[in-house]
Amino acid sequence: MKQYFVYIMTNRSRTLYTGVTNNLERRVYEHKHKMVKGFTEKYNITQLVYYETMGGIRAAIAREKQIKGWLRMKKVALIESLNPEWKDLSAEWFKEEDSSRSLSLRCTQGKL
């Protein structure tokens, strides 16, 4: 069974972005490197502060919509229940292979 992820990212000002993906590492990389135009690029949303794993795409999308419908206070409580210091949960993911990973991602996306 394929896994899906519902995630929350933020920036220095703690602006929140909630999304869903089937590949969390790739998606976070895309946000960090501003590879997707839109809200996260405009507001420099680069820190992963919360995520959960879901068993199916329908459940993941339903959960994403649920979280997006919450007031900010409830979203903050969700984040702080598992990550009280708002640490970037992806901080160590891209240290070593950053340049080769970027090349690899661009190749798989047909951008070279």
C-alpha positions as CSV (number, residue, x, y, z in Angstrom):
1,M,0.0,0.0,0.0
2,K,1.3,3.4,-1.0
3,Q,1.9,6.0,1.8
4,Y,0.8,9.6,1.7
5,F,1.8,12.4,4.0
6,V,0.0,15.4,5.3
7,Y,2.4,18.1,6.4
8,I,2.7,21.6,7.8
9,M,5.6,23.9,6.9
10,T,6.4,27.4,8.1
11,N,8.8,30.3,7.8
12,R,10.6,32.6,10.3
13,S,7.3,34.5,10.8
14,R,5.5,31.3,11.5
15,T,3.2,31.6,8.5
16,L,1.6,28.1,8.1
17,Y,1.2,26.0,4.9
18,T,-0.5,22.6,4.9
19,G,-0.1,20.2,2.1
20,V,-0.3,16.5,1.0
21,T,2.2,14.4,-1.0
22,N,3.2,10.9,-1.7
23,N,6.9,11.7,-1.3
24,L,7.6,13.9,1.7
25,E,11.4,14.3,1.2
26,R,11.0,15.3,-2.5
27,R,8.2,17.8,-1.7
28,V,10.1,19.4,1.2
29,Y,13.1,19.7,-1.1
30,E,10.9,21.4,-3.7
31,H,9.6,23.9,-1.1
32,K,13.1,24.6,0.3
33,H,14.5,25.3,-3.1
34,K,11.5,27.2,-4.4
35,M,11.0,24.8,-7.3
36,V,7.2,25.3,-7.2
37,K,5.7,28.8,-7.8
38,G,3.1,30.1,-5.4
39,F,2.4,30.6,-1.8
40,T,5.4,28.8,-0.3
41,E,7.8,30.5,-2.6
42,K,6.3,33.9,-2.0
43,Y,6.4,33.6,1.8
44,N,9.7,31.6,2.0
45,I,8.0,28.6,3.6
46,T,11.0,26.2,4.1
47,Q,10.7,24.5,7.5
48,L,8.9,21.3,8.0
49,V,7.3,21.4,11.5
50,Y,4.7,18.6,11.4
51,Y,3.7,15.6,9.3
52,E,1.7,12.5,9.6
53,T,1.5,9.4,7.5
54,M,-1.7,8.2,5.9
55,G,-2.5,4.9,4.2
56,G,-4.4,6.2,1.2
57,I,-4.8,9.4,-0.9
58,R,-8.5,9.9,0.0
59,A,-7.7,9.8,3.7
60,A,-4.7,12.1,3.2
61,I,-6.7,14.7,1.3
62,A,-9.6,14.6,3.8
63,R,-7.1,15.2,6.6
64,E,-5.4,18.0,4.7
65,K,-8.8,19.7,4.2
66,Q,-9.7,19.1,7.9
67,I,-6.5,20.8,9.1
68,K,-6.8,23.7,6.6
69,G,-10.3,24.3,8.0
70,W,-9.0,24.8,11.5
71,L,-8.3,28.0,13.2
72,R,-4.7,28.9,13.5
73,M,-4.7,28.2,17.3
74,K,-5.7,24.6,16.7
75,K,-3.0,24.1,14.0
76,V,-0.4,25.5,16.4
77,A,-1.6,23.1,19.1
78,L,-1.2,20.2,16.7
79,I,2.3,21.2,15.8
80,E,3.3,21.8,19.4
81,S,1.8,18.5,20.6
82,L,4.7,16.8,18.7
83,N,7.2,19.6,18.0
84,P,7.0,22.1,20.9
85,E,10.1,23.9,19.8
86,W,9.1,24.2,16.1
87,K,12.3,22.5,15.0
88,D,12.7,22.0,11.3
89,L,12.1,18.2,11.1
90,S,13.9,18.1,7.7
91,A,17.0,20.0,8.8
92,E,19.4,17.1,8.3
93,W,17.8,15.6,5.2
94,F,19.7,17.5,2.5
95,K,23.1,18.3,4.0
96,E,25.4,15.9,2.1
97,E,23.9,15.3,-1.3
98,D,22.4,18.7,-1.9
99,S,24.0,19.4,-5.3
100,S,23.6,15.9,-6.7
101,R,20.0,15.6,-5.4
102,S,19.1,18.8,-7.1
103,L,20.5,17.5,-10.4
104,S,18.7,14.2,-9.9
105,L,15.4,15.9,-9.1
106,R,15.7,18.1,-12.2
107,C,16.4,15.1,-14.4
108,T,13.3,13.2,-13.1
109,Q,11.2,16.3,-13.6
110,G,12.4,16.7,-17.2
111,K,14.0,20.1,-16.5
112,L,17.4,19.3,-18.1
